[in-house]
Amino acid sequence: MRHDEAFKAIFSHKISVEHLLRFLAGTIDDGPEWIAAFDPETLEPVPTERIDETLHRHLSDLVWRMRRRDGGEEDWAYLFVLIELQSSVDYLMAFRVRTYVDLLYRGLLAGRRFGASDRLPPVLPVVLYNGKSPWTAATSVEELVAPAVRPSGPVAPVPFYAGSAYVTLDVGRVGGGDSPSDDVLSLVIGIERMSSYSEGHATLREAFSVLRGAEHRELRRTFYEWFTMLAGKGAEGTLIEEFEEMERIPAEGEMRTPVQDRVRAWREADREQGREQGRAEGFEKGIEQERALLLRQIERKFGADTAGRAASLLTGIGEPERLADVGDWIIDCASGDELIARLERAG
């Protein structure tokens, strides 16, 4: 699986697009009000070949639509998800976006008579980018026009939702805390930014916990394949086999208990690795590494505040078996307060 294929596979799922919209609502003017006017339950993918063959030939990315709440058959909004997984910035992205939106409108209007009271559906273009350098391209065609030839007078803000501008999600730089920990976007950010196998493995473990149920089996598999592509099939092969075994769990609702069992097995493998390091470098250093891993997992699931409260409580736990129990609690607990309460009782 290539990197762009992983992103497209992830955002081909309704839950991923719902979470993307939830994130975007907080990043654009009037975003919460605009998105709240539409029903995410009506989200559905739109095959571009059914709209316009020219658009289909030019656009290999994703198009979704959702209906206005209590709206009729024509009350749709469209969402472009353009995936730019490249090392350099496309400085003509605004022009590309407007071209795509124009093609979309042309296809939607084909064979129809447009009256004085008719209106075009809103379109929200979103560019997903993961390049090494920050995304600095103009976000509207208006910004690409030389200032010297613009007419004088007040400059109105460039409107979204009509293809005149687009929203950028720079995966490598957006704040990880801006997205809830039980969110597909947060999982994407975690895998994309992992600086070590253990960090990526923790995010993958979280993905299997968040995306429980048979309806998310394909999405879990995508995260697994993406992780193994980045980490390498040979890395920690025994643990990777545990994920393959987990995928064979057939029935919906059977996921949670096996996950807990396998998490304990992973913790045991991690603990054994820590023991080996402890024998070579000192047992206490292995314990500190275990605490640091747990704190990273706590922060990813419950946030920095809970991790800060847990740090002092973890210092009082020095036995590997008790630290392994904490790893299970992170999976079991539904809130940071519940986890803190367990840690306080353990102390």
Secondary structure, DSSP 8 states (H G I E B T S, - for coil): --HHHHHHHHTTSHHHHHHHHHHHTTTSTTHHHHHHTB-GGG-EE--GGGT-HHHHHH--SEEEEEEBTT--TT-EEEEEEEEE-SSS--TTHHHHHHHHHHHHHHHHHTT----TT-----EEEEEEE--SS---S-SBHHHHS-GGGS-SS------SSBSSB-EEEETTTS-GGGS-TTSHHHHHHHHHH--SHHHHHHHHHHHHHHS-SGGGHHHHHHHHHHHHHHH-TTTTHHHHHHHHHHHT--STT-SHHHHHHHHHHHHHHHHHHHHHHHHHH-HHHHHHHHHHHHHHHHHHHH-HHHHHHHHHHHTT---HHHHHHHHHHHHH-SSHHHHHHHHHHH-
